[in-house]
Amino acid sequence: MSTNFAIIQTGGKQYLVEEGATLKVEKIKGPHSEQGYGVYNVGDKVVFDEVLLKDDGKATTLGGPFIKGSKVEAEVTKISRAKKVTVIKYKAKSNYFKKRGHRQPYFEVKITKLA
């Protein structure tokens, strides 16, 4: 890990990021307009402004809870869904069986700039 890193929050989770890193995050709503929320496509720029901690190698800045004016820029490289998770509910001797599947959508983003 390099000396330049940050901790961001998105999708209810926290991620340690540095420039050039690739990570999978929860699906993100696009920018808000009069028609509603937009949609991100592959190649679009995403800005994470919920930065919890930033370290530039010399000083560490801690937010309370977020650092004002700090942001992390990224580019969407892939939009996909994770492997299927199968949930089975079963009760013996009572003819009860339910099977459900779920695939969680995610964005793969590449961090381009820590600001």
C-alpha positions in Angstrom: 0.0 0.0 0.0 1.3 3.4 -0.9 1.5 6.4 1.5 -1.3 8.2 -0.3 -4.7 6.7 0.7 -8.2 7.5 1.9 -11.2 5.8 3.5 -14.5 6.4 1.8 -18.1 5.4 2.5 -20.6 4.3 -0.1 -23.5 1.9 -0.1 -23.4 1.6 3.7 -19.8 0.2 3.6 -16.3 1.7 4.1 -13.5 1.1 1.7 -9.7 1.9 1.9 -8.7 3.3 -1.5 -5.6 4.6 -3.2 -5.0 5.9 -6.7 -5.1 3.2 -9.4 -7.0 0.7 -7.1 -10.0 -1.2 -8.5 -12.8 -2.1 -6.2 -16.4 -3.4 -6.3 -19.0 -1.2 -4.7 -22.8 -1.3 -4.4 -24.8 0.0 -7.3 -24.8 3.9 -7.3 -27.7 6.1 -8.3 -26.8 8.7 -10.9 -27.0 12.4 -10.5 -30.4 13.9 -9.7 -32.3 15.9 -12.3 -35.9 16.9 -12.9 -36.8 13.5 -14.4 -35.4 11.7 -11.3 -32.1 9.9 -10.7 -29.9 9.3 -13.7 -28.0 6.1 -14.6 -24.3 5.6 -14.7 -22.7 3.8 -17.6 -19.3 2.2 -18.2 -16.7 5.0 -18.6 -18.6 7.6 -16.5 -16.8 9.5 -13.8 -18.1 9.1 -10.2 -17.2 11.3 -7.3 -17.3 10.0 -3.7 -17.6 12.9 -1.3 -18.0 11.0 1.9 -14.4 10.8 2.8 -13.8 9.6 6.4 -10.0 9.7 6.6 -7.2 10.9 4.3 -3.5 10.4 4.5 -0.9 12.0 2.2 2.2 10.5 3.7 2.9 13.6 5.9 -0.3 14.2 7.7 -3.4 12.3 8.5 -6.8 14.1 8.4 -9.7 12.7 10.2 -13.3 13.7 9.5 -16.1 14.2 11.9 -17.7 12.2 10.4 -16.7 13.4 6.9 -13.8 15.7 5.7 -15.3 18.9 4.2 -14.2 19.7 0.7 -12.4 16.3 0.2 -13.4 13.9 -2.5 -12.3 10.8 -4.4 -12.8 10.6 -8.1 -13.3 7.3 -9.9 -14.3 5.8 -13.2 -16.8 3.1 -13.7 -15.1 0.2 -15.5 -17.7 -2.5 -15.2 -21.4 -2.9 -14.3 -22.5 -6.4 -13.4 -24.2 -8.7 -10.9 -22.6 -11.0 -8.4 -22.9 -14.7 -8.4 -26.3 -16.1 -7.5 -27.0 -16.6 -3.8 -29.6 -19.4 -3.2 -31.9 -19.3 -0.2 -33.8 -22.4 0.8 -36.4 -22.7 3.5 -37.4 -26.2 4.4 -39.4 -27.8 7.1 -39.4 -31.6 7.4 -42.6 -33.6 7.4 -44.8 -30.6 6.6 -44.5 -30.3 2.8 -42.9 -26.9 3.1 -40.1 -26.0 0.7 -39.2 -22.5 -0.7 -36.3 -21.8 -3.0 -35.3 -18.2 -3.9 -32.3 -16.8 -5.7 -30.7 -13.3 -5.7 -28.0 -11.6 -7.7 -26.7 -8.4 -6.1 -25.8 -5.7 -8.7 -22.4 -4.0 -8.3 -20.1 -1.4 -10.0 -16.4 -2.0 -10.5 -14.7 1.4 -10.2 -11.1 2.4 -10.7 -9.8 5.2 -8.4 -8.4 8.0 -10.5 -7.7 10.9 -8.1 -7.7 11.6 -4.4 -8.5 15.3 -3.7 
